[in-house]
Amino acid sequence: MKRLGDLMGFKVTNSFSRDNLNYEIGAVKNIHYGDIHTKFQTLFDITNEIVPFINEEMNIARISEDNYCKEGDIILADASEDLNDVGKSIEVVNLNDEKLLSGLHTLLARPKENIFHLGFNGYLFKSNQVRTQIQKESQGSKVLSINVGRISKIELSFPSIQEQERITALLRLLEERIHTQTK
């Protein structure tokens, strides 16, 4: 078991509201926490998701290149009115060379080393072991939230990269089948 804070670093996110986003045109797309709650798949593939752009008039020049999303990043919704959704997350698995930022009410976690197979953390962060810890670390009464300091304390347990690869492949197949059956 290792603490999340020892395995991942956290990047700066933005606070653009829905009013600062659009679905027609732009150079940079933006993850809004509401979309993590309602529509994005566990393994986030930008080619399969409808993601809003940041409006052209918004100043994003001050945002460091290091704070743009990378494949393997985990994006967590840091707030929810529901205990089951606080800390809900996605793993970025395909950016298709597009620019993406993590936005309002999100935490952007990036693995410090290559110790995770791409896609594994998407499922790890949905596991009961991790979800229960996140829920225990959340704070608030009407709106629950989680912050970097508290989420850094949760402990992660994971197998070798080879085993992670097999687990990810199996869970991805199951998720695809469920998605197909639901349609």
C-alpha positions in Angstrom: 0.0 0.0 0.0 1.3 3.4 -0.9 -0.3 6.8 -0.4 -1.7 8.5 -3.4 0.3 11.7 -2.7 3.6 9.7 -2.9 2.5 8.2 -6.3 0.9 11.2 -8.0 1.5 14.9 -8.3 -1.4 17.4 -8.6 -1.6 20.0 -11.4 -3.3 23.4 -11.4 -6.9 23.4 -12.8 -9.0 26.3 -14.0 -12.3 27.7 -12.7 -14.1 28.4 -16.0 -17.9 28.1 -15.6 -20.3 26.7 -18.2 -20.7 30.4 -19.4 -17.1 30.3 -20.5 -17.5 27.2 -22.6 -19.1 26.3 -25.9 -19.6 23.2 -28.1 -18.9 24.9 -31.5 -15.4 26.3 -31.8 -12.1 26.7 -29.9 -8.5 25.6 -29.6 -8.7 24.0 -26.2 -11.3 21.7 -24.7 -12.2 21.8 -21.0 -13.4 19.1 -18.5 -16.2 20.4 -16.3 -16.9 18.5 -13.1 -20.6 18.1 -14.0 -19.6 16.1 -17.1 -17.6 13.7 -15.0 -20.7 13.1 -12.8 -23.1 12.6 -15.7 -21.6 11.6 -19.1 -17.9 10.8 -19.4 -16.7 7.1 -19.6 -14.3 5.8 -17.0 -11.6 5.6 -19.6 -11.8 9.0 -21.3 -11.1 8.9 -25.0 -11.6 12.4 -26.4 -12.6 11.0 -29.8 -15.6 9.3 -28.1 -16.8 12.2 -25.9 -18.5 15.5 -26.5 -16.3 18.0 -24.7 -16.8 21.8 -24.6 -14.3 24.3 -25.8 -13.0 27.2 -23.8 -14.4 30.4 -25.3 -11.8 32.2 -27.5 -12.1 35.5 -25.4 -11.0 33.7 -22.2 -7.3 34.3 -21.4 -5.5 30.9 -21.2 -2.0 32.2 -22.0 -1.1 32.1 -18.3 -1.7 28.4 -18.1 1.5 26.4 -18.1 2.0 23.6 -20.6 2.6 21.3 -17.7 -1.0 21.8 -16.5 -2.6 20.6 -19.7 -3.9 17.0 -19.5 -1.8 14.1 -20.5 -2.7 10.5 -21.2 -2.6 8.6 -17.9 -3.9 11.6 -15.9 -6.8 11.1 -13.4 -9.4 13.9 -13.3 -11.6 13.8 -10.2 -14.7 15.8 -9.5 -13.9 17.5 -6.2 -17.5 18.4 -5.2 -20.9 16.8 -5.1 -24.2 16.9 -3.3 -24.1 13.1 -3.2 -21.6 11.1 -1.1 -21.5 8.4 -3.9 -20.3 11.0 -6.4 -17.7 13.0 -4.5 -14.3 12.2 -6.0 -15.8 10.5 -9.0 -13.1 10.2 -11.6 -12.0 9.5 -15.2 -8.7 8.5 -16.6 -7.5 10.2 -19.8 -6.5 7.4 -22.2 -6.6 9.1 -25.6 -6.2 12.8 -26.3 -5.8 12.4 -30.1 -3.3 15.3 -30.1 -6.0 17.7 -28.9 -5.4 20.3 -26.1 -7.4 19.6 -22.9 -7.6 21.3 -19.5 -9.1 20.2 -16.3 -11.6 22.7 -15.1 -14.0 23.9 -12.5 -14.3 21.8 -9.3 -11.8 19.2 -10.5 -8.5 17.8 -9.3 -5.9 16.8 -11.9 -3.6 13.9 -10.6 -0.6 12.8 -12.7 1.4 9.6 -11.9 5.0 10.5 -10.9 6.5 7.3 -12.4 5.6 4.7 -15.0 4.1 2.3 -12.4 0.6 2.1 -13.9 -0.7 0.6 -17.1 -2.7 3.1 -19.1 -6.4 2.6 -18.2 -5.8 0.7 -14.9 -6.2 3.8 -12.7 -9.6 4.5 -14.2 -10.8 1.3 -12.7 -8.7 1.4 -9.6 -10.3 4.7 -8.6 -13.8 3.2 -9.1 -13.0 0.3 -6.7 -14.7 0.0 -3.4 -11.4 0.3 -1.6 -10.6 3.6 -3.1 -14.1 5.0 -3.2 -14.6 4.3 0.5 -11.4 6.1 1.4 -12.4 9.1 -0.7 -15.8 9.3 0.9 -14.3 9.2 4.4 -11.9 12.0 3.5 -14.7 14.2 2.0 -16.0 17.2 4.0 -19.2 19.3 4.0 -22.9 19.1 4.8 -25.0 20.1 1.8 -22.1 19.9 -0.7 -19.3 17.4 -0.1 -15.8 18.2 -1.3 -12.4 16.6 -1.4 -9.1 18.5 -1.6 -5.5 17.7 -2.6 -4.3 17.4 1.0 -7.1 15.0 2.0 -7.1 12.8 -1.1 -3.3 12.5 -1.0 -3.7 10.5 2.2 -5.7 7.7 0.6 -3.8 4.4 0.2 -3.6 2.6 -3.1 -2.9 -1.1 -3.5 -2.1 -2.4 -7.0 -0.4 -5.4 -8.8 2.5 -5.4 -11.3 2.1 -3.6 -14.6 1.7 -6.9 -16.4 -1.2 -7.9 -14.1 -2.7 -4.3 -14.4 -2.7 -4.8 -18.2 -4.7 -8.0 -17.9 -7.1 -6.5 -15.4 -7.6 -3.4 -17.6 -8.3 -5.5 -20.7 -10.9 -7.6 -18.9 -12.7 -4.7 -17.3 -12.6 -2.7 -20.6 -14.3 -5.7 -22.4 -16.9 -5.9 -19.6 -17.6 -2.2 -19.7 -18.0 -2.2 -23.5 -20.4 -5.1 -23.3 -22.5 -3.3 -20.6 -22.5 -0.2 -22.7 -23.6 -2.1 -25.8 -26.3 -3.9 -23.8 -27.5 -0.6 -22.4 -27.9 0.9 -25.9 
